[in-house]
Amino acid sequence: MTEQSAVLLAVVFGFITVLLVRSREMKWWEAVLVGLFGMYLGQTPLLFAVDGLVHWFISTVTRT
């Protein structure tokens, strides 16, 4: 993962987190997004496994 893509994902997850907190309603999938934001922001060792899962999911969804 490049530094540029990590920063981009952190900004996107941060924006989504702000919107969710302002709406005062959290569903399970929204809590997953907030958790992903924390992973990308914290750069924990578990990030590499989570990042692989996120990239797999995105490539699966965007494949035509």
N, C-alpha and C positions, 0 to 999 in steps of 0.2 A: 504494500500500500504506500502510495506516495504521500508526502506531506501535504500537497495541494488537495488531494482527494479527502484526506482526513479532516482538513480545515473546512472544506466544503460540506462534508457530512455533519460536522459539529455545528456549523451555522444553520443548516437545514433542520437538524434535530432540535437545536435551541429555539428556533422560530416556532416550530410545532409545539414545543413544551410551553412556551409563553402563551400561545393561543389556547392550549388545553387548560392551563391553570386559570386563565381569565374566564373561561367558560364555566368553571366550577363543577364540571362533570367529567368523570374519568371512567372509561370502559377498560376491559382487559387489554385490548390491543393498543390503546393509548398509553397504558402503563408500560407496555413493552417498548414503545417508542421512547418514553422518558428514560427507561433503563438503558436503551441503546445510546441515547444521548450521554448518559453518565459514563458509559463504557468508553465512548470515543473521547469524551472530555478528560477522563481520568487516565487514559492510556494504560490501563491495567494489563498484566500479562495475559489475562483471559481474552483481551481484545483481538488477538490474532485468530482465535477460534471463532469468535463472534463475527469478525470481519469476513472470514471465509464463508460463513453461513449467510451473511447479508449479500455478499457478491454472488453466491450460488442462487439465492432467491431472486435477486434482480435479473441475473442472466436467464433464469428459467421463465420469469414473467415477461421479459422483453423479447424472448425468442419468438420468431414468427413462423 
